[in-house]
């Protein structure tokens, strides 16, 4: 690796690690959990934090988060009074050298937000926006606990995001500083936000100067809620009743492509999945699950690695596709250091097997990594083929702990449904030109991919939607039979079952047909149901399917090394299942067949921002008022659009993307002919 490459890799890793720390999001943070105990003010937690700050004791706590890592404990408290915000982050058990490196990295990144990473508009990472002189960042020394400490004066947006931006976007002015308690090995980061027109340097520096270390070393017995505790197998779960599933079996079932929009239990008018609906009543039903992409190939690898597609790099079928040379993409070639869920479970003594419909989850792409057996003989195969084989395998391995992955293309356009179910939801009076064949569907898909006009009447579209619904109904029937059959083996009482989908399907809601090309909710809003024996619940909070891997690892109390902890971008959903609340940003991306490059951010408070990298088109939707994404508000809500674009591009930088990389891809497109 060259020096420049090493520097770039180090910078990307640094940015990824401190997106949480360098950008403060109170309403759309990547990971947050709401307080659910008797602590009401900052004064109530100062004993546990082992500090005190005069003048902020009566600030009301908004968020209280504890994350326990392998060696360090991370605790964040956010409190508010009127329009003033105080955020305190601590890292316990950190030595002086590590604390110094941590401070340097975070300071460097925060400064870079005003230099190398752009502000929101116009949104290219190569661009920069000048800050008004009166709001440019500054630093001054302040004596805190007998030491001169650098204090950074910074501005932020209404969404508490640091970085260069125009005067109209700046709402807060405040301080960021780091203080290290060497005696107790605790590093503090303190951020204070004041409305910019009320900012008084002398007043706020007086608050910081009043900081004092408490002399006791024990944490307060009344602890904050635990969020995102990543288990290592050497720790006992801090959540009562959640450490009982060690050595349980795991089954993951993927319907493809199944959108939540077409499922009765998710609000659809047709009861397309009665068996799944009944199953979900005895499980955890996640109403708002978001996929990291809108088609099969990248999504399922994100399930098994807890990485976004641009990180595991399995974003398209071919890594090289020219007239002279065609090379399939493969996880081992593209990301040799990435570890899969199956491999982790196999190393922990699990028998592992996958029975799939090939195509986008074929072993040729590296999906067989960690599996003892991986069946993918029939392209676009359905449950009619894979479920009997899966049952046969379970019967042979029911006496040992196992991980079983099942995937079927029953609802895919290339999979032919059984005749007796084709008209389940159809109109018997339809006399249009379509018969519902896979060939007809694929022709429409290809015409649409070539951006050609589809001559479809309302009756034609209703025919295809009904055709899709009927295929869903057939898949659900087979799923119901599978659950009944596997119960006969007496393993379900000791089996965690996860059910989801890679993406949905679109039928011209936004002039698209099939999936992969866009990132609207008909594609990325997917079902997610997790069956944990003896437990159930309905969860409204937004989650992501990249959270599947850390969730099941915690449930199963699996041991894994630090590299896996660093790898996973998702977070365990066990706190949600335990009754806590979270606010999670959901990022999605698609480079579908190198025909488009789209990125999106779906916030937990109901905003959706889509950015098309190759055309620079911007879209903004208020999902609370416009769940069908029909009214683009990018011009009417420009301030929100700019803020979300900034957050999206900070995330893109954290996963190693920039505008120039996509321009290089575009230059190669002339050589590519899909």
C-alpha positions in Angstrom: 0.0 0.0 0.0 1.4 3.4 -0.9 1.7 6.2 1.5 -1.1 8.2 -0.1 -3.4 5.1 -0.1 -2.5 4.5 3.6 -3.3 8.1 4.4 -6.6 8.0 2.6 -7.6 4.7 4.3 -6.7 6.1 7.6 -8.6 9.3 7.0 -11.7 7.4 5.8 -11.5 5.2 9.0 -11.2 8.3 11.1 -14.2 10.0 9.5 -16.3 6.8 9.9 -15.4 6.4 13.5 -16.3 10.0 14.4 -19.4 10.7 12.4 -21.2 10.2 15.7 -18.8 12.5 17.6 -18.0 15.3 15.1 -21.6 15.8 14.0 -24.2 16.1 16.8 -27.7 15.1 15.8 -30.4 15.4 18.4 -33.3 14.5 16.2 -31.7 12.2 13.5 -28.6 10.7 15.1 -27.3 7.4 13.8 -27.8 5.8 17.2 -29.9 7.1 20.0 -32.0 5.6 22.8 -34.5 7.5 24.9 -34.2 7.8 28.7 -36.5 5.4 30.5 -35.7 6.0 34.2 -36.0 8.5 36.9 -33.2 10.8 35.9 -34.6 14.2 34.9 -31.8 16.7 35.0 -28.1 16.9 34.5 -27.7 17.3 38.2 -29.1 13.8 38.6 -26.3 12.2 36.6 -23.3 14.3 37.6 -22.4 11.8 40.3 -22.3 9.0 37.8 -20.4 11.1 35.2 -17.9 12.0 37.9 -18.0 15.7 37.1 -20.1 18.8 37.9 -20.7 22.0 35.9 -22.3 24.9 37.5 -25.2 26.7 35.7 -26.5 23.6 33.9 -27.7 21.4 36.7 -31.3 22.1 36.0 -31.1 21.3 32.2 -33.6 18.6 31.4 -32.2 15.4 30.0 -33.3 14.6 26.5 -31.1 11.6 25.7 -29.1 9.2 28.0 -27.1 6.6 26.2 -24.7 3.9 27.4 -22.6 1.8 25.0 -20.4 -0.9 26.5 -17.5 -2.0 24.4 -15.0 -4.7 25.0 -12.6 -2.5 27.0 -14.2 0.9 27.1 -17.6 2.3 28.3 -19.1 5.1 26.3 -21.8 7.3 27.9 -23.6 10.2 26.3 -26.0 12.6 28.0 -27.8 15.4 26.1 -29.7 18.0 28.1 -31.7 21.1 27.2 -33.0 24.3 28.8 -35.1 26.6 26.6 -33.0 26.7 23.4 -29.7 25.9 25.0 -28.2 22.4 24.6 -25.4 20.7 26.6 -23.9 17.4 25.4 -21.5 15.4 27.5 -19.7 12.3 26.2 -17.4 10.2 28.3 -15.1 7.3 27.6 -14.1 5.3 30.6 -11.0 3.1 30.9 -9.0 5.0 28.3 -5.2 5.6 28.8 -3.5 8.9 28.3 -2.0 8.1 24.9 -5.3 6.8 23.5 -7.1 9.8 24.8 -4.6 12.1 23.1 -5.0 10.3 19.8 -8.8 10.3 20.2 -8.8 14.1 20.8 -6.4 14.7 17.8 -8.5 12.7 15.4 -11.8 14.3 16.4 -10.3 17.8 16.4 -8.9 17.2 12.9 -12.2 15.9 11.5 -14.2 18.8 13.0 -11.8 21.3 11.5 -12.0 19.4 8.1 -15.8 20.0 8.1 -14.9 23.6 7.4 -12.3 22.8 4.8 -12.3 19.4 3.0 -15.9 18.2 3.4 -18.5 20.4 1.9 -21.5 21.9 3.4 -24.9 21.0 2.1 -25.5 23.0 -1.1 -24.8 22.3 -3.9 -23.6 19.0 -2.5 -20.5 17.9 -4.3 -17.7 16.7 -2.0 -15.1 18.6 -4.1 -16.9 21.8 -3.3 -16.5 24.1 -0.3 -18.7 26.8 1.0 -17.3 29.8 2.8 -18.5 30.6 6.3 -19.3 34.2 7.2 -16.3 35.7 8.9 -18.2 36.2 12.2 -19.0 32.5 12.4 -15.7 31.0 11.4 -14.3 28.5 13.8 -11.9 29.7 16.5 -10.0 28.3 19.4 -8.8 29.8 22.7 -7.2 28.4 25.9 -9.3 28.1 29.1 -8.2 26.9 32.5 -10.2 23.9 33.6 -9.2 21.9 36.7 -5.9 23.7 36.8 -4.9 23.0 33.2 -5.0 25.1 30.0 -7.5 23.4 27.7 -8.1 24.3 24.1 -11.8 25.3 23.6 -13.2 25.4 20.0 -15.9 27.9 19.1 -18.1 26.4 16.3 -21.3 27.0 14.6 -24.0 24.4 13.8 -27.2 24.0 11.8 -30.7 23.5 13.4 -30.0 19.7 13.2 -26.9 20.2 15.4 -24.4 19.5 12.5 -21.0 21.2 12.6 -19.5 22.4 9.3 -19.2 25.3 6.8 -22.6 26.7 5.8 -24.3 29.9 4.8 -25.5 32.4 7.4 -29.1 31.3 6.9 -28.4 27.8 7.9 -26.5 28.6 11.1 -28.8 28.5 14.2 -26.3 27.7 17.0 -23.0 29.0 18.1 -21.1 27.2 20.8 -18.1 25.4 22.3 -16.5 22.0 21.9 -13.7 20.9 24.3 -12.0 17.7 25.6 -11.0 17.2 29.2 -9.1 14.2 30.4 -9.2 12.9 34.0 -6.0 11.0 34.2 -6.6 9.7 37.7 -9.8 8.0 36.8 -8.8 7.3 33.1 -11.9 9.1 31.8 -12.1 11.3 28.7 -14.8 13.9 28.5 -16.1 15.7 25.4 -18.4 18.6 26.2 -20.4 20.5 23.6 -22.6 23.6 24.4 -25.0 25.1 21.9 -26.5 28.5 22.2 -28.8 30.3 19.7 -26.3 32.3 17.6 -27.9 35.7 18.5 -27.6 34.9 22.2 -24.0 33.7 22.1 -21.8 35.3 24.7 -18.2 33.9 24.9 -17.6 35.1 28.4 -20.8 33.6 29.7 -20.3 30.2 28.2 -16.6 30.0 29.0 -17.6 30.6 32.6 -19.7 27.5 32.5 -16.8 25.4 31.2 -14.4 26.9 33.7 -16.7 25.7 36.5 -16.2 22.1 35.6 -14.9 20.0 38.5 -14.0 16.3 38.7 -15.9 14.4 41.4 -13.6 12.4 43.6 -15.6 9.2 43.9 -14.9 6.6 41.3 -18.0 4.4 41.4 -20.7 4.8 38.8 -24.1 5.9 40.0 -26.2 2.8 40.8 -29.1 4.2 38.7 -27.7 3.7 35.3 -28.9 5.1 32.0 -30.6 2.9 29.4 -28.2 0.7 27.4 -28.2 1.1 23.7 -26.3 -0.9 21.1 -24.4 -3.1 23.5 -22.3 -5.2 21.2 -21.7 -8.6 22.9 -18.5 -10.5 22.8 -19.6 -13.7 24.4 -17.5 -13.0 27.4 -20.0 -10.6 28.9 -23.3 -11.3 30.5 -26.2 -9.4 29.0 -27.1 -6.3 30.9 -30.8 -6.8 29.9 -32.7 -9.2 32.1 -34.0 -12.1 30.1 -31.8 -11.6 27.0 -28.9 -13.8 28.0 -31.0 -17.0 27.7 -30.6 -17.7 23.9 -27.0 -19.0 23.8 -26.7 -22.0 21.5 -30.2 -21.4 20.0 -30.6 -22.2 16.3 -31.0 -19.4 13.8 -33.1 -19.4 10.6 -33.1 -16.4 8.2 -35.7 -16.4 5.5 -35.6 -14.0 2.6 -38.5 -13.4 0.3 -37.4 -11.6 -2.9 -38.5 -9.0 -3.9 -41.2 -8.4 -1.3 -42.1 -4.8 -0.4 -43.9 -3.9 2.9 -46.3 -1.9 0.8 -47.9 -5.1 -0.5 -48.4 -6.9 2.8 -51.6 -6.9 4.7 -50.0 -6.7 8.2 -48.2 -3.5 7.0 -51.4 -1.8 6.0 -52.1 -3.1 2.5 -55.7 -3.5 1.5 -55.2 -7.1 0.4 -54.4 -9.9 2.8 -51.6 -11.2 0.7 -49.7 -12.9 3.5 -52.1 -14.4 6.1 -49.5 -16.9 7.4 -46.8 -14.3 7.8 -49.4 -12.1 9.6 -50.2 -14.9 12.0 -46.6 -15.7 12.6 -45.7 -12.0 13.3 -48.3 -11.9 16.1 -46.0 -14.2 18.1 -42.8 -12.4 17.2 -41.2 -8.9 17.0 -42.9 -7.0 14.2 -40.8 -4.1 12.9 -43.1 -1.7 11.1 -40.4 0.6 9.6 -37.5 -1.5 8.3 -35.3 0.0 5.6 -33.1 -1.8 3.2 -29.5 -0.5 2.3 -30.2 -0.9 -1.4 -33.1 -1.7 -3.8 -32.0 -5.0 -5.3 -30.8 -8.5 -4.4 -27.1 -8.7 -5.0 -25.8 -5.9 -2.6 -28.6 -6.2 0.0 -28.2 -9.8 1.2 -24.4 -9.3 1.6 -25.2 -6.3 3.7 -27.3 -8.7 5.9 -24.4 -11.0 6.3 -21.7 -8.4 6.9 -23.6 -5.5 8.5 -21.8 -3.3 5.9 -23.3 -0.9 3.4 -22.9 -2.1 -0.3 -20.2 0.5 -1.0 -18.2 -1.0 1.9 -18.4 -4.7 1.1 -18.2 -3.6 -2.6 -20.5 -6.2 -4.0 -22.5 -3.5 -5.8 -22.9 -5.0 -9.3 -22.7 -8.4 -10.9 -19.4 -7.7 -12.7 -16.4 -6.0 -11.4 -15.0 -5.9 -15.0 -17.4 -5.8 -18.0 -15.9 -4.9 -21.3 -16.0 -6.3 -24.8 -12.8 -8.1 -24.2 -13.2 -9.2 -20.6 -15.9 -10.1 -18.1 -15.1 -10.8 -14.4 -17.8 -11.6 -11.9 -17.8 -9.7 -8.6 -16.8 -11.8 -5.6 -16.7 -10.8 -1.9 -13.4 -12.6 -1.3 -11.7 -10.7 -4.2 -13.3 -7.3 -3.5 -13.2 -7.4 0.4 -10.9 -10.2 1.6 -10.9 -9.0 5.2 -14.6 -8.9 5.6 -16.1 -11.6 7.8 -19.6 -13.0 7.2 -22.3 -14.0 9.7 -22.1 -17.7 8.5 -18.4 -17.8 9.1 -18.7 -16.4 12.6 -21.4 -19.0 13.5 -19.4 -21.8 11.9 -16.4 -20.9 14.0 -18.7 -21.0 17.1 -19.7 -24.6 16.4 -22.8 -24.1 14.3 -23.8 -26.4 11.4 -24.4 -24.0 8.5 -26.5 -24.4 5.3 -28.0 -22.1 2.7 -30.8 -23.1 0.2 -31.4 -20.3 -2.3 -32.7 -19.4 -5.7 -29.2 -18.5 -7.0 -29.1 -15.4 -9.3 -28.2 -12.5 -7.0 -27.3 -14.7 -4.0 -25.2 -17.2 -5.9 -22.0 -18.8 -4.5 -20.2 -17.3 -7.5 -20.5 -13.9 -5.7 -19.1 -15.3 -2.4 -22.4 -15.9 -0.7 -21.3 -19.4 0.2 -18.7 -18.1 2.6 -19.0 -19.9 5.9 -21.6 -22.4 4.8 -21.1 -26.1 5.0 -23.7 -26.6 2.3 -24.9 -23.9 -0.1 -27.6 -24.9 -2.6 -28.0 -22.5 -5.6 -28.6 -24.8 -8.6 -31.7 -23.2 -10.1 -31.5 -19.5 -11.1 -34.5 -17.6 -9.8 -35.6 -20.7 -7.9 -38.5 -20.5 -5.4 -39.6 -21.9 -2.1 -41.2 -24.9 -4.0 -37.6 -26.0 -4.6 -35.6 -24.8 -1.6 -37.9 -25.4 1.3 -38.2 -29.2 0.9 -34.3 -29.4 0.7 -34.1 -27.1 3.8 -36.5 -29.3 5.8 -34.5 -32.4 4.8 -31.3 -30.8 6.1 -32.9 -29.7 9.4 -34.1 -33.2 10.1 -30.5 -34.4 9.8 -29.1 -31.7 12.0 -31.8 -31.1 14.5 -29.7 -32.6 17.3 -27.0 -29.9 16.9 -27.2 -26.1 16.8 -27.6 -24.8 13.3 -27.8 -21.7 11.1 -30.1 -22.1 8.1 -30.5 -19.4 5.4 -33.4 -19.8 3.0 -34.1 -17.5 0.1 -36.6 -17.8 -2.7 -37.6 -15.7 -5.8 -41.3 -16.6 -5.7 -42.4 -13.0 -6.1 -39.7 -12.1 -8.7 -40.7 -11.3 -12.2 -38.5 -14.2 -13.5 -40.3 -16.8 -11.4 -43.5 -18.3 -12.8 -46.3 -18.6 -10.3 -48.6 -21.6 -10.1 -51.6 -21.3 -12.4 -54.2 -21.7 -9.7 -52.9 -18.7 -7.8 -52.3 -16.4 -10.7 -55.8 -14.9 -10.6 -56.1 -14.9 -6.8 -56.4 -11.1 -6.7 -56.9 -10.4 -10.4 -59.8 -9.0 -12.4 -61.5 -11.8 -14.3 -62.8 -9.2 -16.7 -59.3 -8.0 -17.7 -59.0 -8.2 -21.5 -55.7 -6.5 -22.0 -52.7 -7.6 -23.9 -50.8 -9.3 -21.1 -51.0 -12.9 -19.9 -48.6 -12.6 -17.0 -45.6 -14.5 -18.3 -42.0 -14.1 -17.1 -41.1 -13.1 -20.7 -43.6 -10.3 -20.8 -42.4 -9.0 -17.4 -38.8 -9.1 -18.4 -39.4 -7.2 -21.6 -41.1 -4.4 -19.7 -38.3 -4.3 -17.2 -35.7 -4.0 -20.0 -37.6 -1.3 -21.8 -37.9 0.6 -18.6 -34.2 0.1 -17.9 -33.4 1.6 -21.3 -35.6 4.6 -20.1 -38.1 3.9 -22.9 -41.8 4.8 -22.5 -44.0 1.9 -21.3 -47.4 1.9 -23.0 -49.3 0.7 -20.0 -52.9 1.5 -19.2 -54.3 1.7 -15.7 -55.9 -1.7 -16.3 -52.5 -3.1 -17.3 -50.8 -1.7 -14.2 -53.5 -3.2 -12.0 -53.1 -6.5 -13.8 -49.4 -6.6 -12.9 -49.9 -5.5 -9.3 -52.5 -8.2 -8.9 -50.1 -10.7 -10.6 -47.4 -9.7 -8.0 -49.9 -10.0 -5.1 -50.9 -13.4 -6.2 -47.2 -14.5 -6.3 -46.9 -13.1 -2.8 -49.9 -15.1 -1.7 -48.4 -18.3 -3.1 -45.0 -17.7 -1.4 -46.9 -17.1 1.9 -48.7 -20.4 1.5 -45.4 -22.2 1.1 -44.0 -20.4 4.1 -46.9 -21.4 6.2 -46.4 -25.0 5.3 -42.7 -24.8 6.1 -43.4 -23.4 9.6 -45.9 -26.3 10.3 -43.4 -28.8 9.0 -40.4 -27.6 11.0 -42.5 -27.5 14.2 -42.8 -31.3 13.8 -39.0 -31.5 14.5 -39.4 -29.9 17.9 -36.8 -27.2 17.2 -38.8 -24.0 17.1 -38.8 -23.5 20.9 -35.0 -23.2 20.6 -34.8 -21.3 17.3 -34.6 -17.6 16.4 -36.3 -16.9 13.1 -35.6 -13.7 11.1 -37.8 -12.9 8.1 -37.2 -10.0 5.7 -36.7 -9.1 2.0 -33.9 -7.5 0.0 -36.3 -5.0 -1.7 -39.7 -4.4 -2.9 -41.0 -3.9 -6.5 -42.2 -0.9 -8.3 -45.2 -0.8 -10.7 -44.9 2.7 -12.2 -45.5 4.6 -9.0 -42.6 6.8 -10.1 -42.5 5.6 -13.7 -40.3 2.7 -12.8 -40.9 -1.0 -13.4 -39.2 -3.9 -11.5 -36.5 -2.8 -8.9 -32.9 -1.7 -8.5 -33.1 1.6 -10.4 -34.5 3.9 -7.7 -34.7 4.3 -3.9 -38.3 5.1 -3.3 -40.1 3.4 -0.4 -41.9 0.9 -2.6 -38.4 -0.6 -2.9 -36.5 0.1 0.3 -39.3 -0.2 2.9 -39.2 -3.9 3.6 -40.7 -6.3 6.1 -38.7 -7.4 9.2 -40.0 -9.9 11.7 -37.8 -11.6 14.4 -39.2 -14.6 16.3 -37.6 -15.0 19.7 -39.1 -17.9 21.6 -41.3 -16.6 24.5 -41.2 -13.0 23.4 -43.1 -10.7 21.1 -43.7 -7.0 20.4 -44.6 -4.4 17.8 -41.9 -1.8 17.1 -42.7 1.4 15.3 -39.2 2.9 15.4 -37.2 3.0 12.1 -34.6 0.2 11.8 -32.3 -1.1 9.1 -31.7 -4.6 7.8 -28.0 -4.0 8.3 -29.0 -4.3 11.9 -29.8 -8.0 11.5 -26.3 -9.3 12.0 -25.4 -7.5 15.3 -28.9 -8.3 16.6 -28.7 -12.0 16.2 -25.1 -12.1 17.4 -26.2 -10.5 20.7 -29.3 -12.7 21.0 -27.1 -15.8 20.5 -24.4 -14.6 22.9 -21.8 -15.2 20.2 -18.1 -14.7 20.7 -16.3 -12.7 18.0 -13.1 -10.7 17.7 -12.6 -6.9 17.7 -12.3 -6.7 13.9 -16.0 -7.9 13.6 -17.1 -5.3 16.1 -15.3 -2.6 14.0 -16.7 -4.0 10.8 -20.4 -3.9 11.7 -22.2 -0.7 10.7 -25.5 -1.8 12.1 -26.5 -1.9 15.7 -28.2 -4.5 17.8 -32.0 -4.0 18.0 -32.3 -5.9 21.3 -32.8 -2.5 23.2 -35.9 -1.9 21.0 -37.1 -5.4 21.7 -36.5 -4.7 25.4 -38.9 -1.7 25.3 -36.4 1.1 24.8 -36.6 3.7 22.0 -34.1 4.5 19.3 -33.7 7.0 16.5 -31.7 5.6 13.6 -30.8 7.2 10.3 -31.3 4.8 7.4 -28.9 5.2 4.4 -29.5 3.4 1.1 -27.6 3.3 -2.2 -27.8 1.8 -5.7 -25.4 1.7 -8.6 -27.8 -0.7 -10.4 -26.0 -2.1 -13.5 -24.0 1.1 -13.7 -27.1 2.8 -15.1 -27.6 5.1 -12.2 -25.9 6.2 -8.9 -28.4 7.1 -6.2 -28.0 7.7 -2.5 -30.7 8.4 0.1 -31.2 9.3 3.7 -34.4 8.4 5.5 -34.6 10.1 8.9 -36.5 8.7 12.0 -38.6 11.9 12.1 -40.1 11.2 8.6 -37.9 13.0 6.1 -36.5 11.3 3.0 -33.7 12.8 0.9 -32.6 11.3 -2.4 -29.5 12.4 -4.3 -28.6 11.1 -7.8 -24.9 11.3 -8.1 -24.7 11.2 -11.9 -27.3 13.9 -12.6 -27.1 15.9 -9.3 -30.9 15.6 -9.0 -32.2 16.3 -5.5 -35.5 15.0 -4.0 -37.0 15.7 -0.6 -40.2 14.1 0.7 -42.1 14.4 4.0 -43.1 10.8 4.6 -45.5 11.7 7.4 -47.7 13.7 5.0 -46.7 12.1 1.7 -45.9 8.4 2.2 -46.2 7.8 -1.5 -43.4 10.3 -2.3 -45.3 12.2 -4.9 -44.5 15.8 -3.9 -40.9 16.8 -4.2 -40.3 19.5 -1.6 -36.7 20.3 -2.4 -37.6 23.9 -3.5 -40.2 24.6 -0.9 -38.1 23.2 2.0 -34.7 24.2 0.8 -33.2 24.5 4.3 -34.2 21.0 5.3 -33.0 19.7 1.9 -29.6 21.4 2.4 -29.2 20.0 5.9 -30.1 16.5 4.9 -27.8 16.7 1.9 -24.9 17.7 4.2 -25.7 14.7 6.5 -25.8 12.4 3.5 -22.5 13.6 2.2 -20.8 13.3 5.5 -22.0 9.7 5.6 -20.7 9.1 2.0 -17.3 10.3 3.1 -17.4 8.0 6.1 -17.9 5.0 3.8 -15.1 6.1 1.4 -17.1 7.7 -1.4 -16.7 11.0 -3.1 -17.8 12.7 -6.3 -14.6 12.0 -8.2 -14.9 8.3 -7.8 -18.3 8.3 -9.5 -17.0 10.5 -12.3 -14.3 7.9 -12.9 -17.0 5.2 -13.1 -19.0 7.4 -15.5 -16.0 7.7 -17.8 -15.8 3.9 -18.1 -19.5 3.5 -18.9 -18.8 4.0 -22.6 -17.0 0.6 -22.5 -19.9 -1.1 -20.8 -22.9 -2.6 -22.5 -25.3 -4.3 -20.2 
